[in-house]
């Protein structure tokens, strides 16, 4: 089956044909022509092509934002994290397709079985954080009262906590394997690799057992039902699409101010680097949501991501290595507040 699935409305067929031809010329196989072979149903052919594609390109236009077929195909692609949106004209991407984190969590519930991969655990854990940030950053657009929103946020925090033990074992094993690989063989004494693998595998299994014990609990079922429901009916106000465009700059500026305050504190007291990193992460997650509607959001998100990584090194420097430099990084740490991303509120 084709590498790339192009999702589009009937009115955009000329655009899809042009895009398909360009992709063919670069060597990709593309599924876009919706002629259905005799004896096959439309649903069956679409589902087969969509499930086998490695990438789904959605052409958002004035026509496709009203197409239930396009929205359904985009939702499936979002759940699999293979969605590539293209804005063909002045149409606004439907707000519900900024709900990617709910799609990731919903798909993750299906994959959090006996032995989920490190990638699944990581993706679900990050998605819970992104969704919590979205609920707070865009609270005025969420059609939930304060009590209900707080309850969902706490349930998402709890779910992330269940995954922490699994993720910590995965990260530690990855980091220790990298450290050992960088050492000369003569410095690796005895069956160190085997002992690390055995110990951390045991820790991972214990953490998975704790997760499995909660999967039948009322709280686990409740957050799973909530996320699944949001995929169909996002809890947004009727004017959320317009309001996110009107308020985007101010929301982003508010997150930036919060990050700058944390960064200023961390520049004086490096033990606060972890809190600064969390603030910068929230800024980054908020900017990611606003990319389609707020100028400068994409650039800000990238800068925040780089700063976030730098803050990890700062935190490790003062909590693990206890030296004046990051291990493996000869550069002294500059004042991170001086590198804070900027967004003007208008």
N, C-alpha and C positions, 0 to 999 in steps of 0.2 A: 504494500500500500504506500501512498505518497508520504514524503517527509513533512510537507507543509499543507495544512488545511486552511483554506481561505473562507471566512465567514462573511457574508454580505447580504444585503437586501436585493430584491430583483431589480430595483431601479439603479443599482450600482454595478450591474453586470459589466458594462464597459470598463469601469475602474478595475474590477476583479480580473478581467481578461488581460488588461495591460500589466497589472502587477504579476499575474501568473507567467506571462511571457518573459518579463524581466528576470524572475526567479529561475525559470527554466534555463535561461541563457547562462546563469551562474552555476548550473549543474544540479540544482535541486529538483526533486520530483514534487509536483504540486497537485492537490485535489481541489478543483474549483468548479468544474462543469457539472451542474446538477441534473444531467440527463440520467434518468433511472432505467436500468436494463429491464426488459420484459420479465415478468415473474417475480420481481423484487419490489418490496414496498419502499416508499420514500423514507420512512422512519428507519427502516432496517439498514438501508444503504448509508444514510447520514451517520447513524450511530457507529457503524463499522469503520467508516473513513475517519471519523472523529477520534475514536478510541485508539486507532493505530498511528495517528499522526504524532510526530515529535514536537510540533510547534503549530499553534493556531493563531493565524493573523486575522483580526477582526477589523473590518472597515467600518468605522463609526461615521455615520452621515445623518442628515435630516431624516432619511428614510429608515435606516437600520436601527436608530434609537427607538423606533416604534415597533420593530419587528420582534415578536415573541420567539421566533426561531433563532434569530441572531443572539438574543439575550440568553436563551437556553444553551446555545453552543459556547457563548462566552463564559457562562457560569461553569460549564464542564471544564473548559480550558483553565479558568482561574483555580478551580479545585485541584487540578494537576500541575499548576504553576508553569504552564506553557503558553500563557496568554500574551500576545503581542498586539496591542491596540494601535490602530492608525486613525488619525483624525482627518477625514477627507474634506470637510468643509467647516462651516461655523457651528456645527452641531455640538452640544455638550454631551460628553460621555455620561451615560446614566449613572447617577450617584451610587446605585446599588453595586456597580462594578468597581467601586473603591472599597468594597467589603471583602477584599481578597483574603484577609486574615481569618475571617469567619470560614471561608472555603477551605483554607489550609487546616484549621482546627477540625472542621467537620470530616475532612478526608483522613486526618490523623487519627481520629477516634477509631476508624475502621482498621488502621494499621498498627495501633497500639495493642498488639496481641501478645503472644507468648515471648517473642524475641524481636521487638521492633529495631530497625536499623538505627545507627547513630544519627543519620540524616533526618529520619522521621521524628525522632525525639527532639532534635535541635529545632526543626521547622515548627513543630507544634509549640514548643516552649517560647520561641521568639514571637510566634503569632499571638500567643496570649498576651504578651507584653505590648505588642503593637495595638491590639484591640483595646486593651485597657487605656493606653495613651489616647486612642481615638475617642473613646467614651468621655475622657476628661477634656481633651482639647476642643472637641466639637459638641460639648454638652448642650448648647443652645439649639442644636439641630437634631438632637436625639429625643424621640417621643417617649421618654420614660421619666417618671418622677425621681426625685433625688434618692429616695429609699430603694427603689427598684434598681437604679443604676449602680448604687453602692453595692447592693447585693451581688449583681453580676460581676462587678469589678473584683469583689472579694472571692467569688467562686473561681474566676480566672486566675487570681493570685494563688489560690489553693491548688488548682490544676497544675500550674507551673511548678509549685513546690513539690508535688508528687513526682514530677519528672526530673527534679534537680539531682537526686541521688544517681539516677541513671546517666544523666548528662555529665555530672562531675566525674564519674568513673571513665566515661568515654574520653573526656578532655584530658584527664590526667594520663591515661594510657597513651593517647596520641602525643602529648608533650614529652613524656618519658621516653617513648620510642624514638622521637626526634633527637632528644639529648644523647641517648645511647648511640644512635647512628653517627653522631658527630664525633664520638670519642674514638681514639685509636683502639684497635682490638686488644692490645696488651693491657689497657687500663680497665677493660671490662672483665672483672674477676668472677668466675663461677657462672652458674645458670641464672644470671640476673634477669635476662629477658623472660625466661620461663616463669620465674618467681613473680615478676610484675604482672605477666599475663594471667597467672593463676589467681593472684590476690585480687586484681581489679575485676576479673571475670566473676569471682565470688561476690564482690561488692555490687556489681551490676545485677546479678541474679537476685540478690537480697532486695535491692531497690525495686526491681521488677515485681517481686513478690508483694511488696508493699503496695505498688500500683494496682496489681491484679486484685488485691484484697478490697480495694475501694471501687472497683469498676461496677460492682452491683449495688453500691450504696445509693441512697436517694439523692445525695448531693451530686455525685458523678452523673447520674441519669438526668438530673435537672439541668446541669450546664450543657450536657450533650443535646438535650431537647431544645434548649434555648438557642444554641448556635445553629442547629439544623433549621429551626424556625426562621432565624434571621436570614438564612440563605434565600428563603422564599419571600419573606416579608421583612425587609430591614426596618428597624424601629426608628424611622426618620419622620420629621415633620413634613407637612405637605409642601412647604416652600423651601425645603432643605437644599435643593439643587441651586436655586437662586441665591440663597443666603450664604452658601459656602463660597460662592464667587464674591459676594459683597463683603464678607467678613474674613476672607482668607488671609489678607495681608496683616490685619490686626491680630488674628489668632497666632500667626507665625511670629510676629513681632513680640507678642507676649511670651511665647516660649523662648525666644532669643534672650529677652531680658532675664528670665529665670536662669537660663544657662550661664549668662555672663556673671550673674551674682555668685553662682556656685564656682565658676572658674576663678573669679577674683579671690574667693576664700581659699581655693586649692593652691593658688600661686603663693599664698602666705603660709598655709598649713597643708603640706602635701598629703597628710593622712586623710584629708577630705577629698582626695582625687576620685574615690569611688562614687561619692555623691555627685561630684561634678560630671563624671562620666554618665551617670544615670540621667542627669539633666540634659546633657548633650544628646544622649540617645533619644530622649523624648522629643527634643527639637528635630532630630533627624526623622523620626517616625512621622511626626506631624507634617514636615516638609514633603515627605514621600507621598502622603495622601493628597497634598495640594498641588502636586506637579501639573496635573492637567488644567488647572484653573488659575494658578497664581504665578505670574512672571517671577523668575529668579528662584523658585522653590527647588528646582532640580539642582542648580548650582549650590545652593545652600545645603541641601541634603548631602551632596558629595563632600563638601568641606566639613560638615559635622561628622561624617563617617571617618574622615582622616583624623580629625581631632579626637574622636572617641578612641581610636586605636592608640594614639599617642598617650592618652590618659591611662590606658591599660599599663603601658610601660612605666609611667610615673608611679602608679599605685604599686606595681611589683617592685620597683626600685626601693621604695621606702618600707615595704612590708616584708619583702623576701630577701633582697640582696643587701639592703642596708648600706648602700654605697652612694657616692655622688653621681654615678652615671648608670644608665640602664645597661643591664648585662648585654653585651654584644652590640651596644650602641655607644660609640665614643663621644657623641655630642652631648654637651650639658643641656639640661632641660631649661628651655626658655619659659618666660612667663606665658602660660597658656591663655590668659585673658587677652593678651595682645593679638591672639590669632582667632578670636571669637568671630563666627560668621555674622554678617550684617544683613538686615532686611529693614527697609523703611516702611513704617506704617503709614497708610494713606487713607 
